[in-house]
Amino acid sequence: MKSYTYIFASIILLIAFVSSCKNPNPQPELVTGPYAHQVDSVMALMTLEEKIGQMTLFTTDWGSTGPTIREGFEEDIRKGRCGALFNSHTVAFTRHLQEIAIKESRLGIPLIFGYDVIHGYKTIFPIPLAESCSWDLAAMENTASIAAREAAAAGLHWTFAPMVDITRDPRWGRVMEGAGEDTYLGSLIAAARVKGFQGSNFDNADKVMACVKHFAGYGAPVAGREYNTVDMSERMFRDIYLPPYLAAVKAGAMTVMTSFNDLDGVPSTGNRWLLDEVLRKENHFTGFVVTDYTSINEMVNHGYAVDEAQAGEEAANAGVDMDMQGAVYQQFLKNSIDSGRVALEVIDLAVRRILTTKFQLGLFKDPYRFCNEQREKETVFAAAHLEAARDMARKSIVLLKNEKNILPLTSKKTIALIGPLAADGTQLIGAWSGAGEGDKCVSVFTAFKERSAKDGFTLLHAKGAEISGDDKKGFSEALSAARKSDIVIAVVGESKEMSGEASARADIGLPGVQQALVEALVATGKPVVVVLMNGRPLALPWIAEHANAIVEAWWSGTEGGHAIADILFGDYNPSAKLTMTFPRVMGQVPIFYNQKNTGRPYDPTTKWNTRYIDLPNSPQYPFGYGLSYTTFAYDSLVVTTPQPPSKGEYLFARKDTIQASVKITNTGTRSGEEIVQLYVRDVVGSVTRPVKELKGYEKIKLEPGESKNVVFHITSDQLRFYTVDMIYKAEPGTFWIMVGPDAERLQKKVVRLVE
Ligand code: BGC
């Protein structure tokens, strides 16, 4: 043991010496980057096996997010056969494992600890899809930074987030983990989350490395089925799916995770074009690339490699630096190098990238700098974090319907709170909540009970039904409570296991007998408010028509119950808007706002066009939609360009800026926030273009009677796309500039880009 400590001390001395020398031979990339000499000094001591060890990531037995669990990872650490671990957290546990690496491995190279801190570590925030509905970048950056603070205080260095996959199919369970269907908004949110997780440095050990995932195109599996094939044109990939990953990289994401899927026939984990060309050469990513859980091994099932050894070679040669849980590099990479199928330089570069992050994290200076029990105790579940969770949840809840202003609840004497999710706080943390504790969540029932004494109303409660199953025995109790009440609040939806990874649903209605329960409640004649808890857009046409009000609460986190009550009782005026389209029925899926016009655009009055014969094309609720307890009036849209208009079109050149402005007035009686949205349509292109694309938005707050002029500035750069020649540029021609409260209610003006 002593000799190991001696070697670790020698590394530190060597690093200190080398850091003070000038580099005589500058070389490309990381060799000249930050910590290059320190990294060199460590690498000089490493055997090939130890290098491969740095490229190996294992889960501990504290939890698994995939099909297999390896045993004996402590022995791997001791032998220098693994450089990072995941699913291990808390100061006590990470310190224990770090001690093995530092004191018992030959070189004492510190471990990195990673974890899926997706929407909070202990204090759980709303699911990312919910947060995205706030359109509030500062708030999302803040929740990511709190998540990082708690995670770092618990010994973690690395989160496998943000997930930035664009998603257009609500059957896919992982839509809950992203920011919805839009590329522009998704890119802004990706960057905000990276900044929140990583901040600008690790000086205070209160930030974690971000890992943008799943690179790439994982959000477009055929039929919404988990892990399924992804196939799309390169143009669609570059225009729609790629930008959020690049935005995250540009914001400084230090790591990238490959996706499980193949893309145009090549699995992402062995995709040289994706990793080497697009990510590294075109977009200058210098951090390290990690696989998803055993995704190297899965290239055999994909039919892309004959065996795991070849899969490992494909991955290494494509630019995958770290093997998550597959043990392929550990088992086969040395042989691949010895036989010349993988060059030693490939390994050296990967190890350089990984060691560089360990230096950036400060782990070579102090491997235990994230291990402080006192700080951990004070940080997780801090009061300020819970307050932020409540605030973020309020900002994320979307009011979908509010007939005759039945909400907010005022002067109601008796309220019946019904439904399987009304009192079940444990569900509020939602999927991908890692170390989150469901029993710490405030349920809607608890929040209502707290208010009932204070606000002087009688609260009746009945579960009515389970989330799943066909048992209707609880209906009679629920209906009798409903009949005794002035208003019914039905809290229904999905269980948290119904979304997230490996949780695709073929039917996106309410599970079990919940729909029947809501129908029975409506049949009592009492006003019914439906509160939805779910991880994806649901198709609920009957409820959309018959409920008096609908509140989309999503999985709203530790403080969810309080936030929902704040909305229902009007302490907070809802301001969120959908970032994923809600279909009327499953048959419309995939459904998204930025579709193409087609050669036979939709016309419900004739037959031979792009339509269903049994349903309108329009969704139940469009992208960008959400109500408030107040109302907003939009004056006429005014567009100006520096050049004089001609034949009703406003002309502009590439260097010009178009100004689009509209005056918004709060015409109701409450103060409220409105998300004003700007869309653009490129009418004719060298390839067909979407009927509209979000290009800007502003969230404004207005007091009753107050007005504000919202001004958007549009340049030709914002009109770029991949042309027929795959050149990223704006083409001259006519554009529609559209502004409105959602993707459907838009006013338009016509402008023309002239050369
Ligand atoms: C998921 C990733 C996750 C990883 C580690 C995989 O199954 O696809 O998103 O980060 O497990 O938990």
Residues whose N, C-alpha, C, O or C-beta is under 5 A from the ligand:
A	BS01	BGC	T65 G66 D116 F160 D292 Y293
